[in-house]
Amino acid sequence: MARFLWICLGGAVGTGARYLICGWALRALGPSFPYGTLAVNVTGSFLLGGLMYLGVEAAMISPTFRLALTTGVMGGFTTYSTFSYETMRYLHEGAWGIALLNVLVTVFACIAACLLGWTGAKGLVAA
C-alpha cells in the first residue's frame, strides 16, 4: 500500500509540473504548435531514460522510489494522450503538414532524449 501511495504522490507532482510547463510554453511561444506538450514529452523522455538507468542498470534507486519517480512523476508529467489528441485535431482540421511534423519531431526528439538521459546517467555513475 505504501508503494501505491508514493506512486500517487509522484503522479500529483508530475501533473502539476506538466501544467506549469505547458502554461509557460503557451504564453512564451504561442498556440501555433503544441510546444508545451512537446517540451514535457522530450523532458520526460530524458528524465525517464536517466531514472531507468539509475534504477535498473546501476541499482542506485530503490524499486519503490524508482516506481514513484517513473510511474508516478513521469507518468503524470508526460502527455502522450494529449499528443495523440492534438495530432488527431490537426488531421481533422486538414493540417496534415503540422500533424506530420508533430509526430516526427515528438517521436524522434523523445527517443533521442531518452538515449541522452540514459547515457548521461551512465556517464555520471561511471565518473
C-alpha positions in Angstrom: 0.0 0.0 0.0 2.9 2.4 0.7 4.3 1.9 -2.8 0.8 2.8 -4.2 0.7 6.0 -2.2 4.2 7.0 -3.3 3.2 6.5 -6.9 0.0 8.6 -6.4 2.0 11.4 -4.8 4.5 11.3 -7.6 1.7 11.5 -10.2 0.4 14.6 -8.5 3.9 16.2 -8.6 4.3 15.3 -12.3 0.8 16.6 -13.2 1.5 19.9 -11.5 4.8 20.3 -13.3 3.2 19.5 -16.6 0.5 22.1 -16.1 3.1 24.8 -15.2 5.4 24.0 -18.2 2.6 23.8 -20.7 1.2 27.1 -19.5 4.6 28.7 -19.7 5.2 27.4 -23.2 1.8 28.7 -24.4 2.5 32.1 -23.0 6.1 32.2 -24.3 5.7 30.6 -27.7 2.0 30.9 -28.6 -0.6 28.4 -29.7 0.6 27.8 -33.3 2.2 24.4 -32.3 1.8 22.2 -29.2 5.2 23.4 -27.8 4.2 22.6 -24.2 3.3 19.0 -25.0 6.5 18.6 -26.9 8.6 20.1 -24.1 7.2 17.8 -21.4 7.4 14.7 -23.6 11.0 15.4 -24.5 12.0 16.4 -21.0 10.1 13.4 -19.6 11.8 11.0 -22.0 15.2 12.4 -21.0 14.4 12.0 -17.3 12.9 8.6 -17.7 16.0 7.4 -19.5 18.2 8.6 -16.7 16.0 7.3 -14.0 15.7 3.8 -15.6 19.5 3.6 -15.9 20.0 4.6 -12.3 17.2 2.4 -11.0 17.6 -0.7 -13.1 21.2 -0.9 -14.5 23.1 0.9 -11.8 20.7 -0.2 -8.9 21.2 3.2 -7.3 17.4 3.8 -6.7 15.2 1.5 -4.6 12.4 -0.2 -6.5 9.7 1.8 -4.6 11.4 5.2 -5.2 12.0 4.2 -8.9 8.3 3.4 -9.3 7.3 6.7 -7.6 9.6 8.6 -10.0 8.9 6.7 -13.2 5.3 5.5 -13.0 4.2 8.4 -10.7 6.1 11.6 -11.5 6.9 10.8 -15.2 3.5 9.1 -15.7 1.8 12.3 -14.5 4.3 14.6 -16.3 4.4 13.2 -19.9 1.4 13.7 -22.1 1.2 11.0 -24.8 -2.6 11.1 -24.8 -2.5 14.9 -25.2 0.0 14.4 -28.1 -2.4 11.9 -29.7 -5.4 14.3 -29.3 -3.5 17.3 -30.7 -2.3 15.3 -33.7 -5.8 14.0 -34.3 -7.2 17.5 -34.2 -4.7 18.7 -36.7 -5.7 15.8 -39.0 -9.3 16.6 -38.5 -8.7 20.2 -39.5 -6.8 19.2 -42.6 -3.5 20.5 -41.2 -1.6 17.3 -42.4 1.8 19.0 -42.5 1.7 20.2 -38.9 0.3 16.9 -37.8 3.1 15.0 -39.5 5.7 17.5 -38.1 4.3 17.0 -34.6 4.5 13.2 -34.9 8.0 13.2 -36.4 9.5 15.8 -34.0 7.9 14.2 -30.9 8.9 10.6 -31.7 12.5 11.3 -32.7 13.1 14.0 -30.1 11.7 11.8 -27.3 13.8 8.7 -28.3 16.9 10.9 -28.6 16.2 12.5 -25.2 15.7 9.1 -23.6 19.0 7.9 -25.0 20.7 11.1 -23.8 19.2 10.6 -20.3 20.4 7.0 -20.2 23.8 7.9 -21.5 24.1 10.9 -19.1 23.1 8.9 -16.1 25.6 6.1 -17.1 28.3 8.7 -17.5 27.6 10.2 -14.1 27.7 6.8 -12.4 31.0 5.9 -14.2 32.6 9.2 -13.2 
